[in-house]
């Protein structure tokens, strides 16, 4: 038996508050994870020799450190199975973007191989295998939009409204350890309760424009307010100016798109009430970029913004992870 085109969706941190630091150096946080339609694809072919083989090379990532290989080996060790697998990966989620691509790949590997090898582990057992692979891996096994606490492993399912997202990928790859290790990182944001998030204007202002948008704002860009903030943004903006420039450019007059960084960056996202609003915003942004590019051809004073965009949708199908029901319990 083989499995092909297994999805590994990206995630967004709708907000990310760092509320403390443990004695072992790990940071305590509060965040809400949401899956989005941007996804890697994984392919698994059974092997009788017990070997774990990565078929597609990943630039800068040796096979032994690849999270898909580590996840497969963790499942082998936990279950004693003698089966092996060849793993193929089609990468679409930007690396170093704060969208959880590597973590999602690892989780989909655990879920798919649990099915392929018929090892029969429960969701709780797979989540225990997931945590040593990375703090974001368990939420993908959990399989639902979640309010996360601790280092990200204490998860509570939360219902989220349908939304659409525009994701901007600046020309940067941000190493998470560098952000967590920065002495200026905020580490004392007050804790909130899940009820605070559920009672916020995030849930009550669907369809309304971002507060404070000026008259003459492009009518298609109907943005929604987001809850809280991302405590990592000031550090990333200082250390990686290209991320800051992208956020500034999106918020510039004529666009006024308010973007938030996901995770430790570098990717930024803006949220819209529906796909029509997101598509209109993308068209407006793309048109503005084309004009800037033409002006840059004739003037050194104007430069095309160094940012790429992906448009994705948090549709009802991605309120849950697409593989959630591959696990019996």
C-alpha positions as CSV (number, residue, x, y, z in Angstrom):
1,X,0.0,0.0,0.0
2,X,1.2,3.5,-0.9
3,X,-0.1,6.9,-0.1
4,X,0.2,9.9,-2.5
5,X,-0.7,13.6,-2.4
6,X,-1.0,13.6,1.4
7,X,-1.6,17.3,2.4
8,X,0.4,19.1,5.0
9,X,-1.3,22.5,5.5
10,X,0.3,25.7,6.7
11,X,-0.8,27.4,9.9
12,X,-1.2,31.0,11.0
13,X,-0.7,32.3,14.5
14,X,-3.7,34.7,14.7
15,X,-2.0,36.3,17.7
16,X,1.1,35.3,19.6
17,X,1.8,36.5,23.2
18,X,4.9,35.5,25.1
19,X,3.8,35.4,28.7
20,X,6.9,34.0,30.5
21,X,10.0,31.8,30.4
22,X,10.7,28.5,32.1
23,X,13.8,27.7,34.1
24,X,15.1,25.5,31.2
25,X,14.9,28.5,28.8
26,X,11.8,27.5,26.9
27,X,9.3,30.4,26.4
28,X,5.7,30.2,27.5
29,X,3.2,31.5,25.1
30,X,-0.5,31.9,24.3
31,X,-1.6,31.8,20.7
32,X,-4.4,30.7,18.4
33,X,-3.5,28.3,15.5
34,X,-5.4,28.2,12.3
35,X,-4.8,26.0,9.3
36,X,-4.9,27.5,5.8
37,X,-5.2,26.3,2.3
38,X,-1.5,26.6,1.4
39,X,-0.1,23.1,1.7
40,X,2.9,20.8,1.0
41,X,2.2,17.4,-0.6
42,X,3.8,14.2,0.7
43,X,4.1,10.8,-1.0
44,X,4.7,7.6,0.9
45,X,5.8,4.2,-0.6
46,X,6.2,1.2,1.6
47,X,9.5,-0.6,1.9
48,X,10.0,-4.1,3.3
49,X,13.7,-3.4,4.2
50,X,12.8,-1.1,7.1
51,X,14.8,1.8,5.7
52,X,13.5,5.4,5.9
53,X,14.5,7.1,2.6
54,X,13.9,10.7,1.6
55,X,13.3,10.8,-2.2
56,X,13.4,14.5,-2.9
57,X,16.4,16.5,-1.6
58,X,15.6,19.6,0.4
59,X,18.1,22.4,0.0
60,X,20.0,23.1,3.2
61,X,18.3,20.2,5.1
62,X,20.3,17.0,5.4
63,X,18.1,13.9,5.4
64,X,19.0,12.9,9.0
65,X,17.7,16.3,10.3
66,X,14.6,16.3,8.0
67,X,11.5,16.4,10.2
68,X,9.7,13.9,8.0
69,X,12.6,11.4,8.4
70,X,12.8,12.0,12.1
71,X,9.0,11.6,12.5
72,X,9.1,8.3,10.6
73,X,11.9,7.0,12.8
74,X,10.1,8.1,15.9
75,X,7.0,6.1,14.9
76,X,9.2,3.1,14.0
77,X,10.9,3.2,17.4
78,X,7.7,3.7,19.4
79,X,5.8,0.8,17.7
80,X,8.6,-1.7,16.9
81,X,7.4,-2.0,13.3
82,X,9.9,-3.4,10.8
83,X,8.4,-1.6,7.9
84,X,10.2,1.2,6.1
85,X,9.1,4.0,3.7
86,X,10.3,6.2,0.8
87,X,9.1,9.8,1.4
88,X,8.6,12.3,-1.4
89,X,7.9,15.9,-0.7
90,X,6.5,18.7,-2.9
91,X,7.3,21.9,-1.0
92,X,5.0,24.9,-1.3
93,X,5.1,26.4,2.2
94,X,8.0,28.8,2.4
95,X,10.8,27.7,4.7
96,X,11.6,30.0,7.5
97,X,8.3,31.8,7.1
98,X,6.6,31.2,10.4
99,X,3.9,29.1,8.6
100,X,4.9,25.8,10.2
101,X,5.8,23.9,7.0
102,X,8.4,21.6,8.6
103,X,6.2,20.9,11.6
104,X,3.2,20.2,9.4
105,X,5.2,17.8,7.2
106,X,6.3,15.9,10.3
107,X,2.7,15.7,11.6
108,X,1.3,14.5,8.3
109,X,4.1,11.9,8.2
110,X,3.1,10.6,11.6
111,X,-0.5,10.4,10.7
112,X,0.0,8.9,7.2
113,X,2.5,6.3,8.4
114,X,0.3,5.3,11.3
115,X,-2.2,4.5,8.6
116,X,0.2,3.0,6.1
117,X,2.0,0.8,8.6
118,X,-1.2,0.0,10.5
119,X,0.4,0.8,13.8
120,X,-2.9,1.9,15.3
121,X,-1.7,4.7,17.7
122,X,-4.3,7.0,19.1
123,X,-4.2,10.8,18.6
124,X,-2.9,11.3,22.1
125,X,0.0,8.8,21.5
126,X,0.9,10.5,18.2
127,X,0.9,13.9,19.9
128,X,3.3,12.6,22.5
129,X,5.6,11.5,19.6
130,X,5.1,14.9,17.9
131,X,6.2,17.2,20.8
132,X,10.0,16.2,20.8
133,X,10.0,17.0,17.1
134,X,9.0,20.6,17.7
135,X,6.6,22.7,19.7
136,X,4.3,23.3,16.7
137,X,4.0,19.7,15.6
138,X,1.3,18.6,18.1
139,X,-1.3,21.1,16.9
140,X,-1.2,19.5,13.4
141,X,-1.9,16.1,14.9
142,X,-4.5,17.6,17.2
143,X,-6.3,18.6,13.9
144,X,-8.4,21.5,14.9
145,X,-8.1,25.3,15.3
146,X,-6.7,25.7,18.8
147,X,-5.9,28.0,21.6
148,X,-2.4,27.0,22.6
149,X,-0.6,27.5,25.9
150,X,2.6,26.3,27.6
151,X,5.3,26.0,24.9
152,X,2.5,25.4,22.4
153,X,1.6,21.9,23.5
154,X,-1.4,22.6,25.7
155,X,-4.3,22.8,23.2
156,X,-7.9,23.6,23.4
157,X,-10.2,23.5,20.4
158,X,-11.8,26.8,19.5
159,X,-14.4,27.6,16.9
160,X,-13.3,30.1,14.3
161,X,-15.4,31.9,11.7
162,X,-14.7,31.5,8.0
163,X,-12.1,33.9,6.7
164,X,-9.8,34.4,3.7
165,X,-6.1,35.3,4.0
166,X,-3.5,37.1,1.9
167,X,0.0,35.9,2.8
168,X,3.0,38.0,1.9
169,X,6.4,36.4,1.7
170,X,9.2,38.9,2.2
171,X,12.6,38.0,0.8
172,X,13.9,36.7,4.2
173,X,14.2,33.5,6.2
174,X,14.0,34.1,9.9
175,X,15.7,31.6,12.2
176,X,13.4,31.1,15.2
177,X,16.2,30.6,17.8
178,X,17.7,34.0,17.0
179,X,14.3,35.7,17.8
180,X,13.8,33.8,21.0
181,X,17.3,34.6,22.1
182,X,17.1,38.3,21.5
183,X,17.4,40.2,24.8
184,X,14.8,42.8,23.7
185,X,12.0,40.1,23.1
186,X,8.9,40.8,25.2
187,X,8.5,38.0,27.7
188,X,5.9,39.3,30.2
189,X,2.7,39.9,28.3
190,X,-0.3,39.4,30.7
191,X,-2.1,36.0,30.3
192,X,-5.5,36.0,28.9
193,X,-8.4,33.5,29.1
194,X,-9.9,31.7,26.2
195,X,-13.1,33.5,27.0
196,X,-11.3,36.9,26.4
197,X,-10.5,35.8,22.9
198,X,-14.0,34.4,22.2
199,X,-15.6,37.6,23.4
200,X,-13.4,39.9,21.4
201,X,-14.4,42.0,18.5
202,X,-12.7,39.5,16.3
203,X,-15.9,37.5,16.4
204,X,-18.4,40.4,16.3
205,X,-17.2,42.6,13.4
206,X,-17.3,40.3,10.4
207,X,-17.7,42.2,7.2
208,X,-16.7,45.5,8.7
209,X,-13.6,47.4,7.5
210,X,-10.5,47.8,9.6
211,X,-11.2,50.6,12.1
212,X,-9.5,53.9,11.2
213,X,-9.3,53.3,7.4
214,X,-9.5,56.7,5.8
215,X,-12.0,58.0,3.2
216,X,-10.9,57.0,-0.3
217,X,-9.6,53.6,0.9
218,X,-9.9,51.1,-2.0
219,X,-13.5,49.7,-1.6
220,X,-12.3,46.1,-2.3
221,X,-10.0,46.0,0.7
222,X,-12.4,45.1,3.4
223,X,-10.1,44.1,6.2
224,X,-11.1,42.8,9.6
225,X,-9.5,43.6,13.0
226,X,-7.3,40.9,14.6
227,X,-7.1,40.1,18.3
228,X,-4.0,40.9,20.3
229,X,-0.5,41.1,18.7
230,X,2.6,39.1,17.8
231,X,5.2,39.8,20.4
232,X,8.0,38.7,18.1
233,X,7.3,41.4,15.5
234,X,9.5,44.2,17.0
235,X,12.5,42.0,17.2
236,X,12.1,40.6,13.7
237,X,11.4,44.0,12.2
238,X,14.7,45.3,13.8
239,X,16.8,42.3,12.9
240,X,15.4,41.7,9.4
241,X,14.6,45.1,7.8
242,X,13.2,43.5,4.7
243,X,10.3,42.1,6.7
244,X,9.6,45.6,8.2
245,X,9.8,47.2,4.8
246,X,7.2,44.7,3.5
247,X,4.8,45.5,6.4
248,X,5.4,49.2,5.9
249,X,4.7,49.0,2.2
250,X,1.5,47.1,2.7
251,X,0.3,49.8,5.1
252,X,1.3,52.6,2.8
253,X,-1.2,55.2,1.6
254,X,-3.4,53.9,-1.1
255,X,-3.4,50.4,0.3
256,X,-3.6,50.6,4.1
257,X,-3.4,46.8,4.4
258,X,-2.7,45.9,8.0
259,X,-0.6,42.8,8.0
260,X,0.5,40.7,11.0
261,X,3.5,38.3,11.2
262,X,2.8,34.6,11.7
263,X,5.0,32.9,14.3
264,X,8.6,34.1,14.2
265,X,8.2,35.3,10.6
266,X,9.1,36.2,8.0
267,X,5.7,35.8,6.4
268,X,3.0,38.3,7.0
269,X,-0.8,37.9,6.6
270,X,-3.9,40.0,6.3
271,X,-7.4,38.6,7.1
272,X,-10.5,39.3,5.1
273,X,-14.2,38.4,5.6
274,X,-14.4,36.4,2.4
275,X,-12.5,35.3,-0.7
276,X,-14.1,38.1,-2.8
277,X,-12.6,40.8,-0.5
278,X,-9.2,39.0,-0.5
279,X,-9.1,38.6,-4.2
280,X,-9.9,42.3,-4.7
281,X,-7.2,43.2,-2.2
282,X,-4.7,41.0,-4.1
283,X,-5.6,42.7,-7.4
284,X,-5.2,46.1,-5.9
285,X,-1.8,45.2,-4.4
286,X,-0.6,43.6,-7.6
287,X,-1.6,46.6,-9.6
288,X,0.2,49.0,-7.2
289,X,3.3,46.8,-7.4
290,X,3.2,46.9,-11.2
291,X,3.0,50.7,-11.2
292,X,5.9,50.9,-8.7
293,X,7.9,48.6,-10.9
294,X,7.3,50.7,-14.0
295,X,8.3,53.8,-12.1
296,X,11.5,52.1,-10.8
297,X,12.5,51.6,-14.5
298,X,12.7,55.4,-14.9
299,X,13.6,56.7,-11.5
300,X,16.1,55.5,-8.8
301,X,13.8,57.1,-6.2
302,X,11.1,54.5,-6.5
303,X,11.7,50.8,-6.0
304,X,9.4,47.8,-6.5
305,X,8.5,46.5,-3.1
306,X,10.6,43.4,-2.2
307,X,7.7,41.1,-1.3
308,X,5.8,38.2,-2.9
309,X,2.2,37.3,-2.2
310,X,0.2,34.1,-1.9
311,X,-3.5,34.1,-1.7
312,X,-5.1,31.3,0.5
313,X,-8.5,30.6,2.0
314,X,-9.4,29.4,5.4
315,X,-12.4,27.5,4.1
316,X,-14.7,25.4,6.3
317,X,-12.7,22.4,5.3
318,X,-9.6,23.8,6.9
319,X,-11.3,24.6,10.2
320,X,-10.2,21.0,10.7
321,X,-6.9,19.5,9.5
322,X,-7.6,17.5,6.3
323,X,-6.2,14.3,7.9
324,X,-7.9,14.7,11.2
325,X,-10.2,11.7,10.6
326,X,-7.3,9.4,9.6
327,X,-6.9,8.9,13.3
328,X,-9.5,6.7,15.1
329,X,-9.5,8.6,18.4
